[in-house]
Amino acid sequence: MKQIVLAIVILGIMPLPVQAIGAVELYEAQVVVSSQSPEEQAEAVKEAFQKVLLKVTGNRHALAEAPLASLLEEASNLVQQFRYNTPEEEKEATTFWVRFDPRGVRQLLRQRGLPMWGRARPTLLLWVAIEDGSQRYLLDASIASPIVETLKAQAESRGIAVLFPLWDLEDQSQLSFTDVWGNFPEPILAASNRYPTSVQLVGRLLRQGVDDWQARWTLYGGAEPGRSWHIEGELEPALRAGIDEAVDVIAARVAPVTGNNSQSSVQVRVTEVTSFMDYARLSSYLSGLSQVIAIQPVQLSRTEAKFRLKLQGGAEALATSIQFGRILAQATEGEATEPGGTNTELNYRLLP
């Protein structure tokens, strides 16, 4: 019995990966440099730190309004590792890679009252239909193109991963190019069910001139109707803006402002937890959510687990974060166990 309890405790505190897909390194970045001088290294550290802050906060607008200069002054104190990557080809640029202390970065954001997005993040499934002159096609996992690379790179810079559909016979039996081009939710969401993500970004790209494009983007997921926006102009900015707006919308809903004193407690009960692997995946997922400050195992039986979570903010924001994932599904409505709703129980079932 003691061995079982010890295993539970260890699994509860170990930083295990949430999912194999969508793993983006939040606390590291690299920048192009022209030399290895101390002066340029100091500036490169600040530039890399600004990239990390964008990924960890998840919020462009909050970062734009923050005292950025004073934040960047702390960058050198938070460096864990760095290295220069010298290219083999002369035409390629030298890059400077640096990793910052995760705990120190989080502590700095809390002190400055900035939002902080945890490591449990959804993967964006991209359904993108393109009309380029006489060509009409859908981006899929087998296509290697500058469009795909731009979308991937921009998503990575925002701390989120993207997934392209296989566009195989199974996809084509449920969905057509016209469905994506017309942004018809029912077939798009039905075809998305096979993929390990709960958030879909649907794009329609129309070339209007030499480098003049019309882009329409719609974000689905998080138990809300689709949200759309339009962009016109050059292709690369239109692609980057599609990813940026999608990440901004998600992060604004799930990444709390950490500097306030509003804290609460919630008990989470999860059924269909039938193995230690299930327990480890669940524990890691909960501890990676933005709102979770501390996690305490309460009970483990053959089929369910209970945790007491200390939160920054309330249980409503936690429930919103869970809606954007594909780890838990709501079993029954959560109900307050004390007047005022400061202690709440939420009930879920673990998805395969």
C-alpha positions in Angstrom: 0.0 0.0 0.0 2.8 2.4 0.9 4.4 1.8 -2.5 1.2 2.6 -4.3 0.8 5.9 -2.3 4.4 6.8 -3.0 4.0 6.1 -6.8 0.9 8.4 -6.8 2.8 11.2 -5.1 5.7 10.9 -7.5 3.5 10.8 -10.5 1.6 13.8 -9.2 4.7 16.0 -9.1 6.7 14.8 -12.1 6.6 17.1 -15.1 5.4 14.7 -17.7 4.4 15.8 -21.3 0.7 16.4 -21.8 0.7 15.1 -25.4 3.3 14.1 -27.9 1.7 16.5 -30.4 1.9 20.2 -29.9 5.0 20.3 -27.7 6.5 23.8 -28.2 9.5 25.0 -26.1 8.1 28.0 -24.3 11.3 29.2 -22.5 13.8 29.2 -25.3 14.4 31.2 -28.4 17.0 32.0 -31.0 17.9 35.1 -32.9 20.3 36.0 -35.7 23.6 37.6 -34.8 26.5 39.1 -36.8 29.2 38.5 -34.2 29.9 37.0 -30.8 30.9 40.2 -29.1 29.7 40.8 -25.5 27.7 43.8 -26.6 25.8 42.0 -29.3 25.3 39.0 -27.0 23.6 41.3 -24.4 21.2 42.6 -27.0 20.6 39.1 -28.4 19.6 37.9 -24.9 17.1 40.7 -24.6 15.7 40.0 -28.1 15.3 36.3 -27.3 13.7 37.1 -23.9 11.1 39.3 -25.6 10.2 36.3 -27.8 9.9 34.1 -24.8 7.7 36.6 -23.0 5.3 36.6 -26.0 5.0 32.8 -25.9 4.5 32.6 -22.1 2.0 35.5 -21.8 0.2 34.5 -25.0 -1.1 38.1 -25.2 0.4 40.6 -27.7 -1.7 43.4 -26.3 -0.8 42.9 -22.6 2.9 42.7 -23.6 2.6 45.9 -25.6 1.2 47.8 -22.6 3.7 46.3 -20.2 6.9 48.1 -19.0 8.9 46.2 -21.6 12.2 47.9 -21.0 12.3 47.0 -17.3 11.3 43.4 -18.1 14.1 43.0 -20.6 16.6 44.3 -18.0 15.9 41.1 -16.1 16.7 38.9 -19.0 20.4 38.2 -18.3 19.6 37.2 -14.7 17.3 34.4 -16.0 19.6 32.8 -18.6 20.0 29.0 -18.0 21.9 28.0 -21.1 23.1 29.6 -24.4 25.1 28.7 -27.4 26.0 30.0 -30.9 25.0 27.9 -33.9 27.5 28.5 -36.7 26.2 27.5 -40.1 28.1 25.2 -42.5 27.3 27.4 -45.5 28.8 30.9 -45.6 25.5 32.4 -46.9 23.6 31.3 -43.8 23.5 33.4 -40.7 24.9 32.6 -37.3 22.2 32.2 -34.6 22.3 32.7 -30.9 20.1 30.2 -28.9 19.2 30.8 -25.2 17.0 29.1 -22.6 15.6 31.0 -19.7 14.7 29.7 -16.2 11.0 28.8 -16.3 10.4 29.3 -12.6 12.1 32.7 -12.7 10.2 33.8 -15.8 6.9 32.9 -14.1 7.8 34.6 -10.9 8.7 37.8 -12.9 5.3 37.7 -14.6 3.5 37.3 -11.4 5.3 40.2 -9.8 4.5 42.5 -12.8 0.8 41.4 -12.9 1.1 40.0 -16.5 -1.0 37.2 -17.9 0.6 33.7 -18.0 -0.4 30.9 -20.2 0.4 27.4 -18.9 2.1 24.6 -20.9 -1.3 22.8 -21.5 -2.2 24.3 -24.8 -4.4 23.2 -27.6 -3.1 22.3 -31.0 -4.6 24.3 -33.9 -6.0 22.1 -36.7 -5.7 24.1 -39.9 -8.2 23.7 -42.7 -6.9 26.1 -45.4 -8.4 26.4 -48.9 -6.4 28.4 -51.5 -7.4 29.8 -54.9 -4.2 30.9 -56.7 -5.2 31.8 -60.2 -6.3 28.6 -61.9 -5.2 26.5 -59.0 -7.6 25.5 -56.2 -6.2 23.3 -53.4 -6.3 22.5 -49.7 -3.2 22.5 -47.5 -2.5 19.0 -46.1 0.1 17.2 -44.1 2.0 16.1 -47.2 2.4 19.5 -48.8 5.8 21.3 -48.4 5.4 24.9 -49.3 6.3 28.4 -48.0 2.7 28.9 -46.9 2.9 25.8 -44.6 6.3 26.9 -43.2 5.1 30.4 -42.5 2.1 29.1 -40.6 4.2 26.7 -38.6 6.8 29.2 -37.8 4.3 31.9 -36.7 2.5 29.4 -34.5 5.7 28.3 -32.9 6.6 31.9 -32.2 3.4 32.2 -30.3 4.0 29.0 -28.3 1.4 26.8 -30.0 1.6 24.0 -32.5 -0.4 23.4 -35.7 -1.7 20.3 -37.3 -2.6 19.9 -41.0 -5.2 17.4 -42.1 -4.2 14.2 -43.9 -6.7 14.9 -46.7 -7.0 11.2 -47.3 -10.0 9.2 -48.4 -11.6 9.4 -44.9 -11.3 13.2 -44.9 -12.6 13.5 -48.5 -15.6 11.3 -47.7 -16.8 13.9 -45.1 -15.5 17.1 -46.5 -14.9 18.9 -49.9 -12.8 21.8 -50.9 -16.1 23.8 -51.3 -17.0 23.1 -47.7 -13.8 24.6 -46.5 -13.9 27.5 -49.0 -17.5 28.2 -48.0 -16.7 27.8 -44.3 -19.5 25.3 -43.6 -19.2 24.4 -39.9 -21.0 21.1 -39.8 -18.8 19.1 -42.3 -15.6 20.8 -41.1 -16.2 19.9 -37.5 -17.3 16.4 -38.3 -14.1 15.8 -40.3 -12.1 17.3 -37.4 -13.3 14.7 -34.9 -10.6 12.2 -35.9 -7.7 14.6 -35.0 -6.3 15.0 -31.5 -7.3 18.6 -31.1 -10.5 20.6 -30.2 -9.6 23.9 -31.9 -9.9 24.4 -35.7 -8.7 27.4 -37.7 -10.4 27.6 -41.1 -8.8 29.8 -43.7 -9.7 30.9 -47.2 -6.9 32.5 -49.3 -7.7 34.2 -52.6 -5.0 35.7 -54.8 -6.2 39.0 -56.2 -3.0 40.3 -57.7 0.8 39.7 -57.9 1.2 39.9 -54.2 -2.3 41.0 -53.2 -4.3 38.4 -51.2 -7.7 38.3 -49.5 -7.7 36.1 -46.4 -10.7 35.1 -44.2 -10.1 33.2 -41.0 -12.5 31.5 -38.7 -11.7 30.0 -35.3 -13.8 27.2 -33.9 -13.5 25.6 -30.5 -13.8 26.3 -26.8 -17.6 25.8 -26.8 -18.2 29.1 -28.7 -19.5 29.8 -32.2 -16.9 30.5 -34.9 -15.2 33.9 -34.8 -14.1 35.3 -38.1 -11.8 38.1 -39.3 -10.6 39.3 -42.7 -7.2 40.5 -43.9 -6.1 41.9 -47.3 -2.6 42.6 -48.6 0.6 40.6 -49.0 0.5 36.9 -48.4 3.0 36.5 -45.5 1.4 39.2 -43.2 -2.0 37.7 -44.0 -0.8 34.3 -42.9 0.9 35.6 -39.7 -2.2 37.7 -38.8 -4.4 34.6 -39.1 -2.3 32.7 -36.5 -1.8 35.8 -34.3 -5.5 36.6 -34.0 -6.4 33.0 -33.2 -3.8 32.7 -30.5 -4.9 36.1 -29.0 -8.5 34.9 -28.8 -7.6 31.6 -27.1 -5.0 33.1 -24.7 -7.4 36.0 -23.6 -9.9 33.3 -22.5 -7.5 31.0 -20.7 -4.5 33.0 -19.5 -5.3 34.9 -16.3 -3.6 38.0 -15.0 -1.4 36.7 -12.3 -0.7 39.9 -10.4 -4.1 40.1 -8.7 -4.8 38.5 -5.3 -7.9 36.6 -6.4 -7.4 33.0 -5.6 -9.8 30.1 -5.1 -10.0 26.4 -4.5 -11.7 23.8 -6.6 -12.0 20.0 -6.3 -11.9 18.1 -9.6 -13.3 14.6 -9.9 -12.4 12.6 -13.0 -13.8 9.2 -13.9 -12.4 6.6 -16.3 -9.0 6.8 -14.7 -8.1 3.1 -14.8 -4.3 3.0 -14.7 -1.2 4.7 -13.4 -0.6 6.0 -17.0 -4.0 7.6 -17.0 -3.3 9.1 -13.6 0.1 10.5 -14.7 -1.4 12.0 -17.9 -4.3 13.6 -15.9 -2.0 15.0 -13.2 0.4 16.4 -15.7 -2.4 18.0 -17.7 -4.0 19.7 -14.7 -0.8 21.0 -13.4 0.0 22.6 -16.8 -3.2 24.6 -16.9 -2.8 28.4 -16.7 -5.0 28.9 -13.6 -3.4 26.1 -11.5 -1.0 27.3 -8.8 -0.8 24.0 -6.8 -2.3 20.5 -7.1 -3.0 18.1 -4.3 -4.2 14.5 -4.9 -7.2 13.8 -2.7 -8.4 10.3 -3.7 -7.7 7.5 -6.2 -9.9 4.5 -6.7 -10.0 1.9 -9.5 -11.9 4.1 -11.8 -11.6 7.8 -10.7 -9.3 10.4 -9.2 -9.9 13.5 -7.2 -7.6 16.5 -6.9 -7.8 19.7 -4.9 -6.5 22.6 -7.1 -5.4 26.0 -5.9 -6.3 28.5 -8.6 -5.4 32.0 -9.7 -8.8 33.4 -10.4 -12.0 31.3 -10.3 -13.2 27.9 -11.4 -15.0 29.4 -14.4 -11.7 30.2 -16.1 -10.4 26.7 -15.3 -13.4 25.2 -17.0 -12.8 27.4 -20.0 -9.2 26.2 -20.3 -10.4 22.5 -20.1 -12.9 23.2 -22.9 -10.0 24.1 -25.2 -8.2 20.8 -24.6 -9.0 17.3 -25.6 -8.1 15.5 -22.4 -11.3 15.9 -20.3 -15.0 15.9 -21.2 -17.6 17.3 -18.8 -19.5 14.5 -17.0 -22.0 16.6 -14.9 -22.4 20.2 -14.0 -20.0 21.4 -11.2 -21.8 22.6 -8.1 -20.7 24.9 -5.3 -20.1 23.0 -2.0 -19.9 26.2 0.1 -21.8 29.5 -0.1 -20.2 32.0 -2.5 -18.7 29.4 -4.8 -15.2 29.7 -3.4 -15.0 25.9 -3.1 -16.4 24.1 -6.1 -16.4 20.6 -7.4 -16.1 20.0 -11.2 -16.8 16.6 -12.6 -15.2 15.2 -15.8 -14.3 12.0 -17.5 -10.9 11.3 -18.9 -10.8 10.9 -22.7 -8.7 8.2 -24.4 
